[in-house]
Amino acid sequence: MPGEDPVDTLKRETLEEVGVTVLHAKLLASIVVPDENKNKDFMYHIYMITSWKGKVYNASHEHTKIRWFTRKQLMKRKLSMPEYMELIDDWFNSQEK
């Protein structure tokens, strides 16, 4: 929603799409991506959700399936943004220190 705080958007969208309430999340990055349809840029805020309340399920009609992946399995998937894998690796590497 226009003007909505990114954390509020994360919480709302997570509840609407996978049925859980975000308790804690860490901002990993904000990435500017060209929106070719509207001829302007779009800002993506990418978070790692580290705790939530509820059971994850497909709460919307936007997805056909919800699945969990190991890092090895994820490496074999085509992600919508190539930056995701680097951000995921950075997150887990920072947790090991």
HELIX and SHEET records of a PDB file:
HELIX    1   1 PRO A    6  VAL A   18  1                                  13    
HELIX    2   2 ARG A   71  MET A   75  1                                   5    
HELIX    3   3 GLU A   83  GLU A   96  1                                  14    
SHEET    1   A 2 THR A  21  ASP A  35  0                                        
SHEET    2   A 2 LYS A  40  LYS A  53 -1                                        
END                                                                             
